[in-house]
């Protein structure tokens, strides 16, 4: 009788690595409460700055969870390449969210917005006493809450979290090589490891 294939979910599938699914790996001495305090001191306004794939979206998800636990409502908009304005209806959605409790608007990919769109958003938030938290590849002039950087240590921690229930292992040199090949982009590293895991699983089944 042929051996039954392993059918478990790949630990690097999209569902497992989406922003918020894996906790952000903070450097020593920093945690989400520190950043929440910083955001509060800046009247709930600030930016997370860092290169592509360095964990900005993951960190944003962690902070927004803490923001909601602190009693504020969050409204998050995720922008992609070439998206120069917020989606239609963003004012209505934000106004509805702020009806029951103080709100904070979050924009993931803020650098995509045109200067006019940024101006309109900041003016809208200021007039309605809303917080504003954004992620960007470069500083935009808002108070900096945190600057993300991708490192091998961070990559190893993330892979360890994702692989903790797996019998297969991924050598550290494979992770290091992929990270270097992808210019320290953690997201691309995890895509690489999806393929590597499938290859290793197929070999184990042969």
VENCORQUI-V681027 format. One record per helix or strand of 3 or more residues. SS is the DSSP state (~ for helix, > for strand). FROM is the first residue (numbers start at 1). LEN is the number of residues. If there is no record, write none. Layout:
ss=SS from=FROM len=LEN
ss=SS from=FROM len=LEN
This chain:
ss=~ from=14 len=4
ss=~ from=32 len=10
ss=> from=45 len=6
ss=~ from=56 len=14
ss=> from=73 len=6
ss=~ from=90 len=8
ss=> from=103 len=6
ss=~ from=110 len=3
ss=~ from=115 len=13
ss=> from=131 len=6
ss=> from=144 len=5
ss=~ from=152 len=12
ss=~ from=172 len=10
ss=~ from=186 len=20
